[in-house]
Amino acid sequence: MTAARTSSAPGRRPPSQESLVGRIAAMSVLVVLTIYFLIPAYFLLVSSTKSQGDFASTFGLWFADLNFADNLRTLFTTQDGLFGRWAVNSLIYAGGGALIGTFLSALAGYALAKFRFRGRDFLFSVILSGVLVPSATLALPLFLMFSAVHQVNTYWSVILPSVVNPFGVFLARVFTSASVPEAILESARIDGASEFRIFRQVSLRLLAPGLVTIFLFQFIGIWNNFFLPMVMLQSEELYPITLGLFNWNAAVSQQPDLQQSVITGSFVSIVPLIVLFLMLQRFWRTGLAAGAVR
């Protein structure tokens, strides 16, 4: 009887073998997904090193003559260095919008997590419902609003709509609930600190990893934004990289030499995102872990 209990069922794998099979299957899926997501970036890297002739006549996923330096020089000198202006504009839009938006998200999330007032849950539900609204549907109303105050075709017409981030408020509330103990806040209040001083000197330091996560999400979202600048901006000098490269790509049929600049510019445009992610990776992972625990 005992032997019958201890023996494995016919055809059933031992637990260790099942665990090994599961790990291999999971790793296989992750490897396939990693390759799938990295192939476009690899294609941009390879294509940005080719000349215009090599781009059309050689295999797309392998190198030919390395002309990356010449392509970069052409990219930053075409039309009097207009691409460099676009890159600066993208940094202004993404950096400024992400900083302001992260701070506002932190304020709102902190208030919703630590202050009790009537209608708090309803207000949070209304804010969170903004995540479900497609940004494209807001472009025309925003254009009409900024047109009424004569702010269309300005930096503010792109930055101000970008600082509103309902998902950032949601993350800030989750991070605040998980990372800011009530005991610390009560001690600061007993010492006579004002609420804003507690937020600025105590809570922000505890929320730093979570705020980095919000900043990264918002920076990448604004950097990749295309539709809002297309609606708001008419002057090429105010374009971000996304809209500028789109216009160049549309003109390739009249100016074929722009094709290589579009490819090289697309590769250059993802470099700041990679650098920013690597610089803030430690804080980003900590912030995600804090949110997951909650």
C-alpha positions as CSV (number, residue, x, y, z in Angstrom):
1,M,0.0,0.0,0.0
2,T,2.8,2.4,0.9
3,A,4.7,1.6,-2.2
4,A,1.6,2.3,-4.3
5,R,1.3,5.8,-2.7
6,T,4.9,6.7,-3.1
7,S,5.2,5.5,-6.7
8,S,4.5,8.0,-9.4
9,A,1.4,7.7,-11.5
10,P,2.0,6.1,-14.9
11,G,3.0,8.6,-17.5
12,R,3.4,11.4,-15.1
13,R,6.6,13.4,-15.0
14,P,8.4,14.0,-11.7
15,P,8.0,17.5,-10.2
16,S,11.6,18.5,-10.9
17,Q,11.2,17.5,-14.6
18,E,7.9,19.5,-14.9
19,S,9.6,22.5,-13.4
20,L,12.5,22.3,-15.8
21,V,10.1,22.0,-18.8
22,G,8.2,25.0,-17.6
23,R,11.3,27.1,-17.2
24,I,12.5,26.1,-20.7
25,A,9.1,26.9,-22.2
26,A,9.0,30.3,-20.4
27,M,12.6,31.2,-21.5
28,S,11.8,30.2,-25.1
29,V,8.8,32.5,-25.2
30,L,10.9,35.3,-23.7
31,V,13.7,34.8,-26.2
32,V,11.3,34.9,-29.1
33,L,9.6,38.0,-27.8
34,T,13.0,39.7,-27.2
35,I,14.1,38.9,-30.8
36,Y,10.8,40.2,-32.1
37,F,11.1,43.5,-30.3
38,L,14.8,44.0,-31.0
39,I,14.7,43.3,-34.8
40,P,13.3,46.8,-35.7
41,A,16.1,48.5,-33.6
42,Y,18.7,46.2,-35.2
43,F,17.4,47.0,-38.7
44,L,17.7,50.7,-37.9
45,L,21.2,50.2,-36.6
46,V,22.3,48.3,-39.7
47,S,20.5,50.6,-42.2
48,S,21.9,53.8,-40.6
49,T,25.5,52.6,-41.4
50,K,24.7,52.2,-45.2
51,S,25.0,54.6,-48.0
52,Q,21.9,55.3,-50.1
53,G,23.0,52.8,-52.8
54,D,23.8,50.1,-50.3
55,F,20.5,50.5,-48.6
56,A,18.7,49.6,-51.8
57,S,21.0,46.9,-53.1
58,T,22.2,44.9,-50.0
59,F,20.5,42.6,-47.5
60,G,18.5,44.6,-45.0
61,L,19.7,42.8,-41.9
62,W,23.4,42.8,-42.5
63,F,26.1,45.5,-42.8
64,A,27.7,46.8,-45.9
65,D,30.2,49.6,-46.1
66,L,30.2,51.5,-42.8
67,N,29.1,55.1,-43.6
68,F,27.6,56.0,-40.2
69,A,29.8,59.1,-39.7
70,D,28.9,60.4,-43.1
71,N,25.2,59.7,-42.6
72,L,25.3,61.6,-39.3
73,R,27.0,64.5,-40.9
74,T,24.4,64.6,-43.6
75,L,21.6,64.3,-41.1
76,F,22.7,67.2,-39.0
77,T,23.6,69.5,-41.9
78,T,20.5,68.9,-44.1
79,Q,18.3,72.0,-44.4
80,D,20.7,74.0,-42.2
81,G,20.7,71.5,-39.4
82,L,17.0,71.3,-38.9
83,F,17.2,67.9,-37.4
84,G,19.2,69.2,-34.5
85,R,16.5,71.8,-33.8
86,W,13.9,69.0,-33.8
87,A,16.0,67.0,-31.3
88,V,16.2,70.0,-29.0
89,N,12.4,70.5,-29.3
90,S,11.8,66.9,-28.5
91,L,13.9,67.3,-25.3
92,I,12.0,70.4,-24.3
93,Y,8.6,68.8,-24.9
94,A,9.5,65.4,-23.3
95,G,11.7,66.7,-20.5
96,G,9.6,69.6,-19.5
97,G,6.3,67.8,-19.9
98,A,7.5,64.8,-18.0
99,L,9.0,66.8,-15.1
100,I,5.9,69.0,-14.6
101,G,3.6,66.0,-15.2
102,T,5.4,63.8,-12.7
103,F,5.3,66.5,-10.0
104,L,1.6,67.1,-10.6
105,S,0.9,63.3,-10.6
106,A,2.8,63.1,-7.3
107,L,0.8,65.9,-5.7
108,A,-2.5,64.4,-6.8
109,G,-1.6,60.8,-6.0
110,Y,-0.3,61.8,-2.6
111,A,-3.5,63.7,-1.8
112,L,-5.7,60.9,-2.9
113,A,-3.8,58.4,-0.8
114,K,-3.2,60.3,2.4
115,F,-6.0,62.8,2.8
116,R,-9.5,61.7,3.6
117,F,-12.3,63.9,2.2
118,R,-15.8,63.5,0.9
119,G,-15.9,62.2,-2.7
120,R,-12.3,61.1,-2.7
121,D,-13.0,57.7,-4.3
122,F,-15.4,59.2,-6.8
123,L,-12.8,61.8,-7.8
124,F,-10.2,59.1,-8.2
125,S,-12.6,57.1,-10.4
126,V,-13.1,60.1,-12.6
127,I,-9.4,60.7,-13.0
128,L,-8.7,57.0,-13.7
129,S,-11.4,57.0,-16.3
130,G,-9.3,59.4,-18.3
131,V,-7.0,56.5,-19.1
132,L,-9.8,55.1,-21.2
133,V,-10.2,58.2,-23.4
134,P,-8.1,58.0,-26.6
135,S,-5.8,61.0,-26.9
136,A,-6.7,61.5,-30.5
137,T,-10.3,62.4,-29.5
138,L,-8.9,65.3,-27.4
139,A,-6.7,66.8,-30.1
140,L,-9.5,68.9,-31.8
141,P,-11.0,70.3,-28.5
142,L,-7.4,71.1,-27.3
143,F,-6.7,72.9,-30.6
144,L,-9.8,75.0,-30.3
145,M,-9.0,75.9,-26.7
146,F,-5.5,76.9,-27.5
147,S,-6.6,78.8,-30.6
148,A,-9.0,80.8,-28.5
149,V,-6.1,82.0,-26.3
150,H,-3.8,82.4,-29.3
151,Q,-1.3,79.8,-28.1
152,V,-1.4,77.5,-31.2
153,N,2.0,76.9,-32.8
154,T,3.9,77.5,-29.5
155,Y,5.8,75.2,-27.2
156,W,3.0,75.5,-24.6
157,S,0.5,74.0,-27.0
158,V,2.4,70.7,-26.8
159,I,3.8,70.9,-23.2
160,L,0.6,71.8,-21.3
161,P,-1.7,69.0,-22.7
162,S,1.2,66.5,-22.1
163,V,1.5,67.2,-18.3
164,V,-2.0,65.8,-17.7
165,N,-1.4,62.1,-17.0
166,P,-4.3,60.1,-15.3
167,F,-2.2,56.9,-15.3
168,G,0.6,58.8,-13.5
169,V,-1.9,59.8,-10.8
170,F,-2.9,56.2,-10.4
171,L,0.7,55.1,-10.1
172,A,1.5,57.9,-7.7
173,R,-1.4,56.9,-5.4
174,V,-0.3,53.2,-5.5
175,F,3.3,54.2,-4.7
176,T,2.3,56.6,-1.9
177,S,0.1,53.9,-0.2
178,A,3.0,51.4,-0.4
179,S,6.0,53.6,0.5
180,V,4.9,56.4,2.8
181,P,4.0,55.2,6.3
182,E,1.4,57.1,8.3
183,A,3.6,57.1,11.4
184,I,6.2,59.2,9.6
185,L,3.6,61.8,8.5
186,E,2.1,62.0,12.0
187,S,5.6,62.5,13.6
188,A,6.2,65.3,11.1
189,R,2.9,66.9,11.9
190,I,3.6,66.7,15.7
191,D,6.9,68.5,15.0
192,G,4.9,71.4,13.4
193,A,5.7,70.8,9.8
194,S,3.2,72.0,7.2
195,E,1.6,69.6,4.9
196,F,3.5,70.9,1.8
197,R,6.8,70.7,3.7
198,I,6.0,67.1,4.7
199,F,5.3,66.3,1.1
200,R,8.4,68.1,-0.2
201,Q,11.0,67.0,2.4
202,V,9.7,63.6,3.5
203,S,7.3,62.0,1.0
204,L,9.1,63.0,-2.2
205,R,12.3,61.2,-0.9
206,L,10.3,58.1,-0.1
207,L,8.5,58.2,-3.5
208,A,11.7,58.8,-5.6
209,P,11.8,55.3,-7.2
210,G,8.1,55.4,-8.0
211,L,8.4,58.9,-9.4
212,V,11.2,57.8,-11.7
213,T,8.9,55.1,-13.1
214,I,6.2,57.7,-13.7
215,F,8.8,60.1,-15.3
216,L,10.0,57.4,-17.6
217,F,6.6,56.4,-18.8
218,Q,5.6,60.0,-19.4
219,F,8.9,61.0,-21.1
220,I,8.7,58.1,-23.5
221,G,5.0,58.8,-24.2
222,I,5.7,62.5,-25.0
223,W,8.9,61.7,-27.0
224,N,6.9,59.4,-29.2
225,N,3.9,61.6,-29.5
226,F,3.0,62.5,-33.1
227,F,-0.6,63.4,-33.4
228,L,-0.8,66.3,-30.9
229,P,2.2,68.2,-32.4
230,M,0.8,67.6,-35.9
231,V,-2.4,69.3,-34.9
232,M,-0.9,72.1,-32.8
233,L,2.2,73.1,-34.8
234,Q,2.6,74.7,-38.2
235,S,6.2,76.0,-38.1
236,E,9.0,73.5,-38.9
237,E,11.2,75.1,-36.4
238,L,8.9,73.9,-33.6
239,Y,8.5,70.3,-34.8
240,P,9.7,67.4,-32.6
241,I,11.6,64.6,-34.2
242,T,8.6,62.4,-34.8
243,L,6.8,65.0,-36.9
244,G,9.9,66.2,-38.6
245,L,10.9,62.8,-39.8
246,F,7.4,62.2,-40.9
247,N,7.5,65.3,-43.2
248,W,10.9,64.2,-44.5
249,N,9.6,60.8,-45.3
250,A,6.6,62.3,-47.1
251,A,9.1,64.2,-49.3
252,V,11.2,61.2,-50.2
253,S,9.4,60.9,-53.6
254,Q,10.6,64.4,-54.5
255,Q,13.9,64.2,-52.7
256,P,15.2,60.6,-52.7
257,D,18.4,61.6,-50.7
258,L,16.2,62.2,-47.7
259,Q,15.5,58.5,-47.3
260,Q,18.8,57.7,-45.7
261,S,18.5,60.8,-43.4
262,V,15.1,59.5,-42.3
263,I,16.6,56.1,-41.4
264,T,19.6,57.6,-39.6
265,G,17.3,60.1,-37.8
266,S,15.0,57.3,-36.7
267,F,17.9,55.4,-35.1
268,V,19.3,58.6,-33.5
269,S,15.8,59.3,-32.0
270,I,15.8,56.1,-30.0
271,V,19.3,56.6,-28.5
272,P,18.2,59.1,-25.8
273,L,15.5,56.7,-24.7
274,I,18.0,53.9,-24.3
275,V,20.4,56.1,-22.4
276,L,17.7,57.4,-20.1
277,F,16.4,53.9,-19.4
278,L,19.9,52.6,-18.6
279,M,20.7,55.5,-16.3
280,L,17.4,55.2,-14.4
281,Q,17.0,51.4,-14.6
282,R,17.8,50.8,-10.9
283,F,15.2,53.3,-9.7
284,W,12.7,52.1,-12.3
285,R,12.9,48.5,-11.2
286,T,12.6,49.5,-7.6
287,G,9.5,51.5,-8.4
288,L,7.8,48.7,-10.2
289,A,8.6,46.3,-7.3
290,A,7.0,48.7,-4.9
291,G,3.9,49.0,-7.0
292,A,3.7,45.2,-7.4
293,V,3.8,44.7,-3.6
294,R,0.9,47.0,-3.2
